[in-house]
Amino acid sequence: MHVLSRRDVGQKGVRLATRKSKAGRRARRRNTPRPAGWPAVIPRIVTQDVEGLVRFIKRTFRAKGRYHDERPAELRIGDSIVMVSGRAGRESAQAFLYISVDNVDVTYRRALKEGAMTIEEPQEMPYGDRRAMVTDNWGNRWQIATFRKR
């Protein structure tokens, strides 16, 4: 079992704490309300076509994770998590998500290649971001941005 502590997160990524490490022992002593390494807020998209949406997110945003038949997909985009799950008696629930990426133009083109439709083409914003916005085939809106300067 790998456990994360705040000290384990650095600029170059995340170092996993093992059972024998100091960070692992500290984390086991704490009673936390969520799995180690999970943020307090995780968006969850509910759709009838989980497999298709997971494929879109992975291809467009280079997300890590995979489709699961029996439980929600947990996709990691950078240091964030997006969950995608089936309806199972619930109504579909779309999202409007702001995604920070290394290159807006490349990500925008990947989104279009995967079937997304343009809401805003990539453009420089007065507050310093380069930003684009698309909607996917499941009704989700993705605001794709790269921080430039403020």
C-alpha positions as CSV (number, residue, x, y, z in Angstrom):
1,M,0.0,0.0,0.0
2,H,1.3,3.4,-0.9
3,V,0.5,6.4,1.2
4,L,1.2,10.1,0.4
5,S,1.9,12.9,2.8
6,R,2.1,16.6,2.1
7,R,5.9,16.5,2.5
8,D,6.1,13.9,-0.3
9,V,4.7,16.3,-2.9
10,G,7.5,18.3,-4.7
11,Q,7.9,20.3,-7.9
12,K,9.1,17.3,-9.8
13,G,6.1,15.2,-8.9
14,V,5.0,12.8,-6.1
15,R,7.2,10.5,-4.2
16,L,5.3,7.5,-2.9
17,A,5.7,6.7,0.8
18,T,6.1,3.0,1.6
19,R,5.0,1.2,4.7
20,K,8.5,1.5,6.2
21,S,9.1,5.1,5.3
22,K,8.6,8.0,7.8
23,A,5.9,9.5,5.6
24,G,4.1,6.1,5.5
25,R,4.2,5.8,9.3
26,R,2.9,9.4,9.7
27,A,0.0,8.8,7.3
28,R,-1.0,5.6,9.0
29,R,-1.3,7.4,12.3
30,R,-3.6,10.0,10.9
31,N,-7.3,9.3,10.4
32,T,-8.1,10.8,7.0
33,P,-11.5,11.1,5.5
34,R,-10.3,10.2,2.0
35,P,-7.8,7.9,0.3
36,A,-4.2,9.1,0.4
37,G,-3.3,11.4,-2.5
38,W,-6.9,12.4,-3.2
39,P,-7.9,16.1,-3.2
40,A,-10.8,17.2,-1.1
41,V,-13.0,18.0,-4.2
42,I,-13.2,15.6,-7.2
43,P,-15.6,16.3,-10.1
44,R,-17.7,13.4,-11.1
45,I,-19.3,13.1,-14.5
46,V,-22.3,10.8,-14.9
47,T,-23.0,9.4,-18.3
48,Q,-24.6,6.5,-20.1
49,D,-21.4,6.1,-22.3
50,V,-18.6,5.8,-19.6
51,E,-16.2,4.0,-21.9
52,G,-16.5,6.6,-24.7
53,L,-16.1,9.6,-22.3
54,V,-13.1,7.9,-20.6
55,R,-11.5,7.4,-24.1
56,F,-12.1,11.0,-25.0
57,I,-10.5,12.3,-21.7
58,K,-7.5,10.0,-22.0
59,R,-6.8,10.9,-25.6
60,T,-7.5,14.6,-25.3
61,F,-5.9,15.4,-22.0
62,R,-3.4,12.5,-21.7
63,A,-5.2,11.4,-18.5
64,K,-4.0,8.3,-16.7
65,G,-6.5,5.7,-15.5
66,R,-8.9,3.3,-17.2
67,Y,-12.4,2.4,-17.7
68,H,-14.0,0.1,-15.1
69,D,-17.1,-1.9,-15.7
70,E,-18.1,-2.3,-12.0
71,R,-17.1,1.1,-10.5
72,P,-16.3,4.7,-11.5
73,A,-13.3,5.4,-13.6
74,E,-10.7,7.5,-11.8
75,L,-8.7,9.6,-14.3
76,R,-5.7,11.6,-13.3
77,I,-5.0,14.8,-15.2
78,G,-1.8,16.3,-13.8
79,D,-2.4,16.5,-10.0
80,S,-6.2,16.3,-10.3
81,I,-8.7,13.5,-10.5
82,V,-11.9,13.3,-12.5
83,M,-14.3,10.5,-11.9
84,V,-16.6,9.2,-14.7
85,S,-19.4,6.8,-13.8
86,G,-22.5,5.2,-15.3
87,R,-26.0,6.3,-14.6
88,A,-27.1,3.3,-12.6
89,G,-30.5,4.9,-11.9
90,R,-29.2,8.5,-11.8
91,E,-29.7,11.2,-14.4
92,S,-26.7,12.1,-16.5
93,A,-24.7,15.0,-15.0
94,Q,-22.4,17.0,-17.2
95,A,-19.5,19.3,-16.1
96,F,-17.9,22.6,-16.9
97,L,-14.2,22.1,-16.2
98,Y,-11.2,24.4,-16.4
99,I,-8.1,22.4,-17.4
100,S,-4.5,23.7,-17.2
101,V,-2.4,22.2,-19.9
102,D,1.2,22.7,-21.3
103,N,0.0,23.7,-24.7
104,V,-3.6,24.9,-25.4
105,D,-3.3,24.7,-29.2
106,V,-2.1,21.1,-29.2
107,T,-4.7,20.0,-26.7
108,Y,-7.5,21.9,-28.5
109,R,-6.6,20.1,-31.8
110,R,-6.6,16.7,-30.0
111,A,-10.1,17.5,-28.6
112,L,-11.4,18.4,-32.1
113,K,-9.9,15.2,-33.5
114,E,-11.8,13.2,-30.8
115,G,-15.1,14.8,-31.9
116,A,-15.4,17.9,-29.7
117,M,-17.0,21.0,-31.0
118,T,-15.5,24.5,-30.7
119,I,-17.0,27.1,-28.4
120,E,-14.0,29.4,-28.4
121,E,-10.9,29.0,-30.5
122,P,-7.5,29.4,-28.8
123,Q,-6.9,33.1,-27.9
124,E,-4.9,35.3,-25.6
125,M,-6.9,36.5,-22.7
126,P,-6.4,39.9,-21.1
127,Y,-5.5,38.3,-17.7
128,G,-2.6,36.4,-19.1
129,D,-3.9,32.9,-20.1
130,R,-4.1,31.4,-23.5
131,R,-7.4,29.7,-23.6
132,A,-9.9,27.7,-25.7
133,M,-13.2,26.1,-25.0
134,V,-14.9,23.0,-26.4
135,T,-17.9,20.8,-25.7
136,D,-17.6,17.1,-26.0
137,N,-20.2,14.6,-27.4
138,W,-21.5,14.0,-23.9
139,G,-22.4,17.7,-23.2
140,N,-19.4,18.6,-21.0
141,R,-17.6,21.9,-21.5
142,W,-13.9,22.0,-21.2
143,Q,-12.1,25.3,-20.8
144,I,-8.5,24.5,-21.8
145,A,-5.9,27.0,-20.7
146,T,-2.1,27.6,-20.4
147,F,-0.9,30.2,-18.0
148,R,1.3,32.8,-19.7
149,K,1.7,35.8,-17.4
150,R,-0.2,38.1,-15.2
